[in-house]
């Protein structure tokens, strides 16, 4: 479910952006499993160690597919531009998680309201999704902006050593 598309112009070449992104993204196969469901929730919303990877996903030669939380996915491409790089990002919700969030809400409301109430479960699920997906998208966008900003800073430091 597509949510939002935006672009970032960065003053660093695509190789510098991709290098920093590869540093901050861990492959899903290499990601350590959480010790408990509470640990997974805490890691996604309140990372305790600043050196933990920001994203889980894959970075290819000129594109990426990463997740910041369980239900928000970022797909993007990086192209060269006059200023350095242009990053096009598409934020979307993971469909399976979206459906799995709607089913319990519908069942809950059918139990609470045994009379046939059309759509209450889906309205509740829509309300929950309307709160959780934008919050996750904002967090993911801020994290990606941080990665791009760090890549630009690293690139500037390597180009001009006198500014250290």
N, C-alpha and C positions, 0 to 999 in steps of 0.2 A: 504494500500500500504506500504509494509515493506521498511524501509529506512536504518536501521543500527542496528547492535547488538554488544554489548560490555560487558565486565565484570569488576567488581570492587572488589578488595580484601581489606577487612577492618579488622583492629585489634581489633574488638569488637564482642561479641557474637550476634547471630541473634536477640535475644530478645531486646538488646539495639538498634540495627538498626531499628527494627520494632516499638519500642516505640517512637523513635524520628520521624520516618516517620509518625506514626499516629498523632503525635503532629502537623506536618506541612502539613497535608492533611485534607481538609474539604470535607465532604460528599456532593455530588451534590444536594441532597434534602435539606441540611442545608445551602447551600451557599446563601448569600443575593443577590437578583437580582440587577444589576446595575441600577442607576437612569436614565441613558440615554445611547444611543449607543456610544456617545463620552466617557462617563464614563467607559463603558466596554472596549473600545479600550485603554483608558489611563491606566486602571487597569492592563490589560494584558501586556502592553509594558513598562509602567512606574509606577510600584507600589509606591505609595507615603508613605505608612506607613510600616515600617520594620516589624511590628508585624502581618501583614496580612499573611494568609496561603500561602505557596509557590505553592501548587498544589490543584487541585480539583480532587477527585476520591475516590477510595476505597482501603483499606489495609486489607488483610485477614491474616490468621495465618502464611503463609510463602510466600505470593505473594502480588503483588500490581498492580493496573491499575490506572494510574494518567494522568492528562493533565496539561501542563504548559501554553499552549496557546490553542486557539480554534481548531487548526488543527494538532497539534503534540501530539501523545499519547505515553506514556511509559508503557510497561508491563514488569514486572520483577518477579524474584523469588530470595529468600534469603535462602542459605543453609550454614550449619556449615562447616568450614574447619579447618585445623591445625592452621592457623594464627588467626582465629576468624570467619569471614564470607566471603562468596563469593556471590556477587550480580550479577545476569545475567539480563541485561536490553535489551529490544527490542524496538527501536524507530520506529514508523510508522506514516504515515499521515492518517487522518480520511478520508475515501472514500467519504462520503457525501459532506464534505467541498471541497474536491478536484474537484469533479464533478461540484459543484456549482460555483467554481472559473473558470472553463473552459467554461461554457455555456455563461456568459456575454461577455467574450473575443471573442468567436466565433461570437456572434450576432453583437457585435460592429464592427468587421472587415467585416462582410457581409454588414453592412450598409455603412461603409466607402468605401469599394471596391465592388460596385454592380456587377462587372463582376465575374463570378465564379472562385474564387481563392481557390484552394483546399488546405486545411490545414493551412491557415494563422491564423485563430482563435485558432486552437490547438497549433500552434507554439508560439503564444503570451501567451496563457495560460500556456504552458510548461515553457516559460521564467519566468513568474510571479511565478509559483510554484518552479522553480529551484532556485529562490532567497529566497522565503519566508519560505519554509520548512527547508532548512539547517540552516537558521538563528534561527528559532524556536527550531530546534533540538539542536543546540549548547547551546542556553539559557537553555533548559530543562536539558541537560547533566550537565551543570555547577551548576544549582540549586540542582540537585540530589547529585552531588559531595559535595556540601556545607552541605547538610543534613547528608550525611554519615560522613563527617569530624566532624561535631558537635556531632554526636552519638559517634564516637571514642573518642573525647575529653571528653565528659561527662563520658564515661565508664572509662577512665584513671583517671579522678578526683575522681570517687567513689572508685577505687581500691587503689590509693595511695594518701591519704589526705595530706602527707607532701609536695607535689609539689604545693600546692595552693599558 
